[in-house]
Amino acid sequence: MLKTVKTRSGRVIILPTPEEDAAITAAAMSDPDAMPFTDSEWAQAKPLVRRGRPLGSGVKTQVTLRIDTEVIEKFKTSGDGWQTRINDALKSWTQTHNMDQSSR
């Protein structure tokens, strides 16, 4: 009986039998130009690309904020990085304004 694996996308992959797997491995091992990694080499291998969202810096907090559409559009028209520019503008404002609650 054939062993199969179903992927998340719904594709069905037929796995080789142990005999077929041994034959494939033997053929690969006999090719000096295409030696497969050993188990210890695989253990040392590191992925070149991380999948998913990049890790954050750890110094920012995600918030939901309502900002006037005209302000957002102005920042967006200046190209990629508009969220960083909004952050920089807010940071600059806090450095030039006294945020002390008692002075209100």
TIDREN-276510 format. One record per residue (C-alpha): residue number from 1; x, y, z. Coordinates in nm, 4 decimals. Layout:
BEGIN
ATOM   pos          x          y          z
ATOM   NUM          X          Y          Z
...
***
This chain:
BEGIN
ATOM   pos          x          y          z
ATOM     1     0.0000     0.0000     0.0000
ATOM     2     0.1286     0.3445    -0.0939
ATOM     3     0.2106     0.5878     0.1857
ATOM     4     0.0819     0.9377     0.1181
ATOM     5     0.0960     1.2747     0.2865
ATOM     6    -0.1626     1.5470     0.2329
ATOM     7    -0.0297     1.9034     0.2354
ATOM     8    -0.2134     2.2053     0.3742
ATOM     9    -0.2927     2.3111     0.0191
ATOM    10    -0.4638     1.9770    -0.0407
ATOM    11    -0.1963     1.8201    -0.2615
ATOM    12    -0.1280     1.4515    -0.2039
ATOM    13     0.2365     1.3427    -0.2062
ATOM    14     0.3209     0.9755    -0.2541
ATOM    15     0.6148     0.8768    -0.0333
ATOM    16     0.8749     0.6296    -0.1589
ATOM    17     0.8830     0.2809    -0.0142
ATOM    18     1.1808     0.1956     0.2101
ATOM    19     1.3370     0.0071    -0.0819
ATOM    20     1.2913     0.3020    -0.3186
ATOM    21     1.4274     0.5386    -0.0529
ATOM    22     1.7354     0.3188    -0.0071
ATOM    23     1.7923     0.3108    -0.3846
ATOM    24     1.7578     0.6901    -0.4098
ATOM    25     1.9985     0.7410    -0.1183
ATOM    26     2.2508     0.4947    -0.2646
ATOM    27     2.2396     0.6722    -0.6017
ATOM    28     2.2888     1.0114    -0.4377
ATOM    29     2.5762     0.8864    -0.2215
ATOM    30     2.7548     0.7440    -0.5276
ATOM    31     2.7555     1.0839    -0.7054
ATOM    32     3.0648     1.2769    -0.5859
ATOM    33     2.9293     1.6042    -0.7240
ATOM    34     2.5981     1.5833    -0.5395
ATOM    35     2.6730     1.4412    -0.1964
ATOM    36     2.3722     1.4866     0.0305
ATOM    37     2.4185     1.6414     0.3737
ATOM    38     2.4863     1.4067     0.6613
ATOM    39     2.2679     1.4273     0.9715
ATOM    40     2.5354     1.6308     1.1518
ATOM    41     2.5612     1.8736     0.8576
ATOM    42     2.1828     1.9206     0.8604
ATOM    43     2.1965     1.9868     1.2348
ATOM    44     2.4443     2.2699     1.1727
ATOM    45     2.2544     2.4196     0.8784
ATOM    46     2.0816     2.7496     0.9408
ATOM    47     1.7988     2.8832     0.7254
ATOM    48     1.8968     3.1729     0.5007
ATOM    49     1.5575     3.3392     0.5198
ATOM    50     1.3189     3.3633     0.8126
ATOM    51     0.9576     3.3246     0.7127
ATOM    52     0.6843     3.5435     0.8513
ATOM    53     0.6865     3.8891     0.9984
ATOM    54     1.0306     4.0208     1.0933
ATOM    55     1.1044     4.0424     1.4631
ATOM    56     1.0409     4.3821     1.6140
ATOM    57     1.2999     4.5922     1.7894
ATOM    58     1.1344     4.5348     2.1254
ATOM    59     1.1115     4.9087     2.1926
ATOM    60     0.7834     4.9798     2.0152
ATOM    61     0.4258     4.9100     2.1164
ATOM    62     0.1554     4.8282     1.8644
ATOM    63    -0.1544     5.0465     1.9025
ATOM    64    -0.4742     5.1228     1.7179
ATOM    65    -0.5005     5.4943     1.6529
ATOM    66    -0.7539     5.7012     1.4614
ATOM    67    -0.5849     5.9718     1.2545
ATOM    68    -0.7493     6.2098     1.0070
ATOM    69    -0.7572     6.0702     0.6532
ATOM    70    -0.5879     6.3796     0.5094
ATOM    71    -0.2923     6.3334     0.7463
ATOM    72    -0.2519     5.9655     0.6550
ATOM    73    -0.2797     6.0401     0.2815
ATOM    74    -0.0144     6.3127     0.3093
ATOM    75     0.2294     6.0696     0.4710
ATOM    76     0.1414     5.7868     0.2274
ATOM    77     0.2004     6.0057    -0.0808
ATOM    78     0.5620     6.0495     0.0277
ATOM    79     0.6205     5.6772    -0.0335
ATOM    80     0.7166     5.3678     0.1617
ATOM    81     0.8091     5.4150     0.5242
ATOM    82     0.5168     5.6459     0.5982
ATOM    83     0.4456     5.4758     0.9320
ATOM    84     0.8053     5.5321     1.0400
ATOM    85     0.7773     5.8979     0.9373
ATOM    86     0.4604     5.9369     1.1472
ATOM    87     0.6457     5.7811     1.4416
ATOM    88     0.9388     6.0210     1.3864
ATOM    89     0.7033     6.3206     1.3679
ATOM    90     0.5323     6.2212     1.6932
ATOM    91     0.8670     6.1587     1.8607
ATOM    92     0.9917     6.5016     1.7495
ATOM    93     0.6744     6.6651     1.8814
ATOM    94     0.7113     6.5008     2.2239
ATOM    95     1.0712     6.6245     2.2466
ATOM    96     0.9699     6.9863     2.1839
ATOM    97     0.6513     6.9976     2.3947
ATOM    98     0.6123     6.9675     2.7675
ATOM    99     0.4022     6.6576     2.8317
ATOM   100     0.3615     6.7311     3.2062
ATOM   101    -0.0063     6.6762     3.3004
ATOM   102     0.0061     6.9358     3.5781
ATOM   103     0.0697     7.2226     3.3345
ATOM   104    -0.2729     7.1899     3.1681
***
